[in-house]
């Protein structure tokens, strides 16, 4: 079983990629003094998490535009995934004014251990960290290959061809 994490008072919470467009690997990264956790996930998970968190900010604050996003920071090197994210859950602690992001490890096909014992990572975020993450995630997702004007799937690596254009 992989290691689980429960981090409060984060100093670092971001998303980023390694590799060229079309071959990018996406990472969710969080850190406190002495600990940096990098988790591998899919582009669609990043996009969905950003949109859900943006909606949550609109729900829990009267003026989400008044929240000052924390600085746009990149990944801290070296980036080595602890494990691959399967499910992502979100919560809100109104008393502490913190969002909770909880990621659960994707179960391994050849895992002989108890499948109910996947690793988890719990990150408690300030609203500023959430706003910063949303902005960064949208930027990272949009930086990929342009979509085909006919079907919406990403064009090939040079941005000029899609199979549906035949």
Residue pairs with C-beta under 8 A, 6 or more apart in sequence:
1 113
1 117
1 118
1 119
2 82
2 83
2 105
2 118
2 119
3 82
3 119
4 119
4 120
4 121
5 30
5 35
5 37
5 82
5 119
5 120
5 121
5 122
5 123
6 121
6 122
7 30
7 31
7 32
7 35
7 37
7 121
7 122
7 123
7 124
8 32
8 124
9 32
9 124
10 30
10 31
10 32
10 123
10 124
10 125
10 126
10 129
11 31
11 32
11 33
12 29
12 30
12 31
12 32
12 36
12 73
12 76
13 29
13 30
13 31
13 70
13 123
13 125
13 129
13 132
13 133
14 28
14 29
14 30
14 73
14 74
14 75
14 132
14 133
14 136
15 26
15 27
15 28
15 29
15 46
15 133
15 136
15 137
15 140
16 26
16 27
16 29
16 74
16 75
16 79
16 136
16 140
17 24
17 25
17 26
17 27
17 140
17 143
18 24
18 25
18 27
18 75
18 79
19 25
20 157
21 143
21 144
21 145
21 157
22 144
22 145
22 154
22 156
22 157
23 157
24 43
24 144
25 40
26 40
26 41
26 42
26 43
26 45
26 46
26 140
27 38
27 39
27 40
27 41
27 75
27 79
27 81
28 38
28 39
28 41
28 46
28 85
28 103
29 36
29 37
29 38
29 39
29 75
29 76
29 79
30 36
30 37
30 121
30 123
31 37
31 76
36 76
37 82
37 121
38 75
38 79
38 80
38 81
38 82
39 81
39 82
39 83
39 84
39 85
39 103
39 121
40 81
40 83
40 84
40 85
41 84
41 85
41 88
41 103
42 85
43 141
43 144
45 85
45 88
46 137
46 140
46 141
47 137
47 141
48 88
49 88
49 90
49 101
49 137
50 133
50 134
50 137
50 138
50 141
52 90
53 90
53 99
53 101
53 130
53 133
53 134
54 64
54 134
56 90
56 92
56 99
56 130
57 64
57 67
57 127
57 130
57 131
57 134
58 64
60 92
60 94
60 127
61 67
61 127
64 131
67 127
67 128
67 130
67 131
68 128
68 131
69 128
69 131
69 132
69 134
69 135
70 126
70 128
70 129
70 131
70 132
71 132
72 132
72 135
72 136
72 139
73 132
73 136
82 119
82 121
83 105
83 106
83 119
84 105
84 106
85 103
85 104
85 105
85 106
86 103
86 104
86 105
86 106
86 107
86 118
87 103
87 104
88 101
88 102
88 103
88 104
89 100
89 101
89 102
89 104
90 99
90 100
90 101
90 102
91 99
91 100
91 102
92 98
92 99
92 100
93 99
93 100
93 124
96 124
97 126
97 127
98 124
98 125
98 126
99 124
99 125
99 127
99 129
99 130
100 122
100 123
100 124
100 125
101 122
101 123
101 125
102 120
102 121
102 122
102 123
103 120
103 121
103 123
104 118
104 119
104 120
105 118
105 119
105 120
106 118
107 115
107 118
125 133
144 154
145 154
145 155
145 156
145 157
145 159
146 154
146 155
146 159
147 153
147 154
147 155
148 154
148 155
148 162
148 164
148 165
150 162
150 164
150 165
151 162
151 164
153 162
153 164
155 161
155 162
156 162
